[in-house]
Amino acid sequence: MTLRYLTFRLFIFALIIWVAASLNFLLPRLVPGDPITAMLNRMEDRGATVNNQEALIAAYRERFGLNSSLAVQYGRYLASVLRFDFGYSITAFPATVSSIISNSLPWTIGLLTVTTLLAFTIGIVLGALFMWRGTPVLLRLTTWFLIIIAPLPYYLIAILLLFLLGFTLRWFPPTSASLVNQITTVDWQTVLKIVQYSMLPALSILLAAVGSWALGMRAMMITVQGEDYITLARAKGLSERRIMLGYAMRNALLPQVTALGISLATVVSGATLVEVVFLYPGIGRALLTATNNLDYPLIQGITFILVMSVAVGVLIVDLLYPLLDPRISYERR
Amino acid sequence: MVHNWKLWLGLLLLVLLFASAAVGPLLIDEGATQPLYAAFNKPPSAEFPLGTDDVGRDLLALLVYGLWPTLSIGLIAGTLGTGIGTVLGLVSGYFRGPVDVVIRTLSDIVLTIPLLVVLILIASFTRTTTIEGTALIVGFLAWAGPTRALRAQVLTLRERTFIQMAQLSRLNNFQIIFLELLPNLLPYILAGFIDAIAGGILASVGLQLLGIGPLLIPNMGMTLNSAFAGGAMIRGFWWWWAPPVLVLTVLFLSTFLITLALDEIANPRLQSAA
């Protein structure tokens, strides 16, 4: 890896963060009307009377620095974003946006990391077995089924599972809404409870993701089957099993591992809407609360964190990739 | 191509959806999509085959009248995304050099940023409630994928002899791009377009699950949103949420089958092993 590539990659990373932060700054200012008047109007819509509106607006403008020039406001905004300071949530007032985010992040990261790794493992095994003559018909059919449902958005599968396993068969609790309140101490029972309540979101993500891994692996296996070294291995009289495991699968795996890296990089934003369907206490649910209440600081904070997490993840994958596959070099870029 | 069942099945499903969107409204009175048209929360009956929702709208009418708006989000967003992507991909791949660096870097950035997240941000601030508005936002964010895919194709095509031939016969760049390159890229553009239609609909319904986007005009996402807000699942009103889920499932399956088939046509090795 050259220094030039590293600088270029870091520059792109900084650019993404800058674009995300600037979008957050610009959007509220592009929309007609100012946020304070809009908020007062909303309060009045809900039946609250607000006295001394003029004075209140002036005080707020002063308090939030809206009287200074746009450039100064922009500079201040960028500085606070870099400190992850997104201000206070409107709906959960004394709580800051960053505290809400840091409370929900572990839930999302935990769920998505486990399900992504599981989906990857099951998917590549199924995809590879698909190309093997000895695979039972039942397993083949299962793989086909998973591949067919792979294009469905996560949230549709989540809705179907919620109906089937949550409400009709009642195998698992249909919502995880009460999960956070039930956690008082950390012991085996709590862990079991978390697993039980996370089953439906986890199954939805698994069902939706396994198929595309299997499909990708199958395509790579087909490509690899045509390679000369497979023909040579066969000519040497190696067993089919050995060709499959030691030659075909191993080589077909490499692009899949890269894809795994990228999908681990998008762990935080990967299944926002699955969380919404099950009210799972992660970042997606926080976003739902934010959009339902038009809690703009919270919306901005969450979207910024989601974009940033992907940018960081992809940066790490890009920098690690040459270590994984020595054939890749960034010299020529 | 003729023997690819995935292509034909996918196309058949898609045509069926468009046909129902066109014919359905002729058979049902539009008034039935309005609140207070019928009794609330009625299960399917002879009069209302899919029942009614919690404000007395006929759910069959909502389904039928909601089809076209849902499809049109996909069509507008898909056309816009694929259109911009095609032009940028052609320019980037054909001219190379600094233009290519800029376009490639920009599309890399857009591909990295999760689209739905930006969409949520923009839609919640602009409070877009129209089909067209949502479709435009989705479309303007959806060009990066097609740009990358087409650029890669152009890079291999431009080295072929027929392009060199065209350059030797003094065709100008404009003619080469539109008369020589573009026709050869049509299967890829079509695959990108189909993908973008599905992507646009996926994103807009996702927005609606979060309670933002076009929630005033009948469409699949609106019904799903109101079903969840009205507790259809807990109350066992399957006729409320299941029809839009079914329509969306058919839609995503059909676009998937078509892109899978186009992929096999472009890469015959995949087909032989199927």
Interface residues (C-beta under 8 A of the other chain):
Chain A: I12 L15 I16 V19 A20 L23 N24 L27 P28 L30 V31 M131 I148 A150 P151 L152 P153 Y155 L156 I159 L160 L162 F163 G166 F167 P174 R218 A219 I222 T223 Q225 G226 T266 S269 T272 L273 V276 V277 L287 L288 T291 N292 L294 Y296 I299 Q300 T303 L306 V307 V310 A311 V314
Chain B: T105 D108 I109 T112 I113 P114 L116 V117 V118 I120 L121 I122 S124 F125 T126 R127 A198 L202 V205 G206 L209 L210 G211 I212 L224 F228 M233 I234 G236 W238 W241 A242 V245 L248 T249 F252 L253 T255 F256 R269 L270 A273
